[in-house]
Structure formats: C-alpha cells, structure tokens
C-alpha cells in the first residue's frame, strides 16, 4: 500500500484493475495447485494409504525411496535416459526441419502443413499405431529388411524399448518446428543482406546470424522439453500392457512407478514423496538452465 501513495489516480486505478484481472488466476492457483501441493508435502511425511488414518512418520518414505526400493533407481535411470537422448534429438530435429521449411520454394505451405500434422495427432490412437509399426513384423522392420538389416524386436527387447520410444517421440517434432520457423521468420533480412555483401556462405550465415537470433527459442524449447521428458507416462502405460513396465522394467519410468505405488499398491504417502523428489530434480535442472542461459542465449537489445 505504501507504494500506491506515490502513484497518480490513473496509475492506482490501472494497478487495481491489473490485480482484478489476475484475481481469478490467483484464486485458481491457491485452490487447485498450492493447496494440493501443501497437502502432498504433508502426505509425503505420512503412511497415507487412502483407507486408514494418516500417521506422521517423518522422512521414512524418502529413506525408503533412496535406500530400500530398488525399482526407484531403475525408474529414475529410465527417465534420465529418455530425457538425455530425446530432448537433444527432438530439439535438433525440430530446428533442422524448420531450416528446410524456411526456404522460398513453390508449395512450401503444403510441406509445412504436412510436417505439422503429426503434432495435432496425439493420445492412445497414436500409441496403438506405433505399437503396430514397432512390432517385430511391423513396417519399420520391413523397411529395414529392404536394406538387408535385421530389425530388433523393439518393444519386446529390453535393450531397444527406450530407443523405440525416443524414435516415436521424433514423430512429434512439428510443434517445436513451428516455434523455430516463427523465430527464423523474425530474423531481420538486413542482417542476411549485409552478410551476403561480405561474401558469407549459407553455413556462416546460419552460424553467425540465424543461430544467435533464435537462441531464446532454443532455450525455451530445451526447458519445456526437459520438463515434459521427466513427465513421460502415457506412452509407457499404454504400450506396456497396462503399465507393467515392459521387459525387465525397461520402460518403467518414474511417473509410471509413482502411479503404480499410488493407485495399485495404494501407498499414497510413498507416491507423494516420489512426486516431491521429481519436483526437486526438475526444479534444480531448470535453475541450472536459467543460470547457464546468459552465457549462450542472445536477446535482441541486450535484455535478459
């Protein structure tokens, strides 16, 4: 309130209107997100199992996760493996396709639409389609056989289950491609014209103009893709026989293990503790990304 004393009547009215506009979001956040988060934090310190009274047990659920539950580390490894490989590959794939679709050739709108179409298709139907494609006698192995390559069993081979899901994730690069294409379209043409006068090659124009100008979009894509990668659940649940985790638990991701503990074992307290471990991991990685960003992200005008 002390800050509003120095404001003009118009500024005060705009400030009150601003608070009024964001009030529904604040109420929704407090009721639907902050409240459940606090309940989850308390529940992670109890033996909550839905059917009986919650008893406070301190940090036992966290100790159990790190020292007793062997599947905890397996699920964390599976998730980290998926994030480490899928995030760079999808980011690079999205950027390369955007560069190709940024060319001025006839019929480019049709190509852009075709590459974006998979991004609007999602859900169980897509996963069932990929289960057919990745079957030992599926289309992917049939194409590999044309080149004399004996394809793996994909979802039935523990060594190939995670690469199979990463390959499937590459199908969905259309959303990221659209972001990069918009960023490339926003690069000032005068920069390219100046580079052409200096005799710069296409590669040097990309390296010294396009790439620095789209680094804010790359940063945004990396952060959101990393968060999304740690939340992988539906794919493994649908494609591994009701969430059993695939051969040798090779597709038992962190969220799937947490879901099994919550809704199959009804060990809600332990599942809540797992959710907070995942929150700390994602929060920590996001902070690292934000700290490192000023070293390589270029903002036009110098704003950070």
WOSUL-V517435 format. One record per helix or strand. SS is the DSSP state (2 for helix, 1 for strand). FROM is the first residue (numbers start at 1). LEN is the number of residues. Records with the same first field share a line. If there is no record, write none. Layout:
SS->FROM-LEN + FROM-LEN
//
This chain:
2->2-5 + 9-35 + 60-8 + 70-31 + 108-13 + 124-10 + 139-8 + 154-3 + 161-10 + 174-12 + 189-9 + 202-29 + 234-6 + 247-3 + 254-10 + 268-26
1->46-1 + 56-1
//
